[in-house]
Amino acid sequence: MKNNKVVLSYCKNFEKIINTDFMEGDNLSLQLVKIYKDYIFSIDVTSEEEVENAIEIDKIMARYIDDYLFRKTLKQELLRIKVKRTCGNVIKTIVESIIEIFHKVEFEQTRKIYISKWI
């Protein structure tokens, strides 16, 4: 129980992510929330890398909820993920893949901003 409080202190968007209502039939989003919850509560709070990944996945899931374009892109990329049967921790592998996708999208994605010029 003590570790759960520590984990929640790192994951500022936990309530927003868990309490979000997704559209009916959006099973992928529901699975992502389940993976998020399973991952953050299974981390070792003494491991700096795992804590950083938990903070990162918290930020990614918050953006997933708020940004429609990011959600659409992440869903498309998630369908391409392949997890080998020999991998030890499936949830950790999926979370690491989500983080990689996020960094790739952040690097490649530029939104066009049109500034109108008033004369």
N, C-alpha and C positions, 0 to 999 in steps of 0.2 A: 504494500500500500504506500509505503514511504517513497519508493521509486516512481510510482505513478504520479505523485505530486511533483516530483522533480522533473519528470518528463513533461508534464503539463505546463510547468513554468517555462520550458523551452518552446513549447508549441502554442504560440499566442492565438492561432486561428482555429484551435481544436473545436470549440463550441460551434463556430460558424460552419465548419466543414461537416461535423456530425449532424447538425440540425438542418442542413440544406435539403429541401424537397426537390427531387429531380423529376423529370417528366416520366409519365407512366411508360414502362417498357425500356427505360434507359438502364439496362442491366450493367453495362460497362461502368457507368458512373458509380453505381452502388457497389460494384466489386472494387473499384478504386478506393472508395471510402473504407471498405472493409480491409483492404491491403494496408492502407494508411494507418488505420487503427491497430491492426495486428503488428505492424512494423514498429511503430513508436513505443508500444508497450512491451516489446521484446528486446529493446536495445539495452546495452550495458552502459549505464550512465557514467561509468568511470572511463569509458573509451571515448576519447575526443573525436575520433573519426565518426563514430556512430551517432554521437550527439550532433555533430555538424550535418550529417545526413538527415537526421530527424528534423532539424531546423529548416533544412533545404526542402524536404518533402512537404513540410507544413506550408512553406511559402508557395511552393508549386501548386499544391491543392487549393490554396486560397485563390491563386490566380486562375486556376481551372474553373472555379465557381464563378468568379467575377468577369472573366474575359471570354466571350463567346468564340472569337476567332482562335484563341489559344486552345480552348476546349476542343474545337473541331480538328485542329492540327494534331493535338495530342492523341485524340481518338484514332485518327488515321495512322499515326506512327505506332501506336500501341498494337495495332492489328498485325504489324510486321515483326514484332518481337518473337523470338524463338528461344525457349528455355529448354536446355538439355535435361534429360532425365537424370544424368549423373551429377547434376549440380546439387550441392548440399542443402542450401536454404533458398527455396523458390521465391519467397517473399522478398528477401534481401536482393536477389538477382533482379526481380521486377522493379524494385525501388531504384536500384542503381541504373537500370535502363531508363526509367522515367527521368531521373536526374540528367542523364546524358542527352536525352531528347530535349529536355528543357534548355540546356546549355546550347545545343545545336540550333534550336528555334530562336533563342535570344540572339545568337550570333548572326543568323541569316535573316531574321525578320526585321524589316524596316517598314514602317507605316508612312504612307505618303500624307504629308500635311500641306494643304494648300493655303497659302496666305494671300488673301485678297489685298490688292493695293488700291488704296483710295487716293484719288487725285484731287 
